[in-house]
């Protein structure tokens, strides 16, 4: 089952496909984002705001978000915990 997580401004990502959530501040990450933009593999979900997180997916796409990496990770983890609790309550 697909587990969607909000990455800001009503944009959602399948959390099962996320490999990592990283900060865009380091030079290698900036180069990776620029390469993805040049190759059409970057998805800008910032709605014109500053990019604060880069989500790397299994397919190699990069999703740019204006939320902090900690915020997105918290949402992903919260979704997983709620599903575990739901599974336990059904047993």
N, C-alpha and C positions, 0 to 999 in steps of 0.2 A: 504494500500500500504506500502511495506517495505521501510524504510528510512535508508540507509546505511551511516555510518560515518567512515571515515578513522581513524584508531587507530595507524598508523605508518607502514612504509615499505610496503605499498600496502595492508595491512590487513584491512578489514572492518567488522563492527558489525552492526546489526540491532538496530537502536537507539530506536525503540519501545519496545525492550526487556530489556533495561538497567534500573536497579533499582537504582544503585549508582555508583559513580566514586570516589574512595578514594585513599589516599596516603598510601603506604605500610610501612611507618616508624614505626608505633606503634606496640608494641609487640602482642596485640590481632589480628591485621591484619596479621602479620607474621605467627602466629599460624594458622589462617584461610587459608592462602595461602598454608602452608605446608600440612594441612589436605586435601585440595582440590587436591594437587599434589598426595598425597598418594591414594586418592580415584578416581583418573583419571578425576577429574572435573575442572582441571586447563588447560587453553589454553595459551601457551606462545607465544605472538606476539612481543617479544622484539628483536628477531634476534640476540641474544647473548649480548645485551646491558643491562645496569642496569634497573631494574624495577622501574618506577617512578609513575605508576598508576595501580590500580587494579579496574577492571570493574566487578561489580556484576550483573548477569543477572537473569531474572525471573526463569529460569530453575535451578538456583543454581550454574551454571558454573562461574568460575572466569577467566577473561581475563587479562593477564599481558601485560602492554604496557610500552614502554620506553618514551612515551610522558607524559608531566605533566598533572595532572588532570584538571587544568585550560584550557589547550589547547584543550583537548578532549571535555570538557563542552562547550567551545566556539564554537567548530565545530558543536556540537549537537544543541546548541541554534541558530546558524547561519542558519542551515538547516531548523529549525522550522520557523524562521522569514521569510526566503525566500519563504517558502510554503504559509504562511499567505499572503504575498504580492502578490504572484501569484494568490491565490484564490480571493483576492480583485480586482485584475486587470481583472479577467475573469467575474466579476459581472457587 
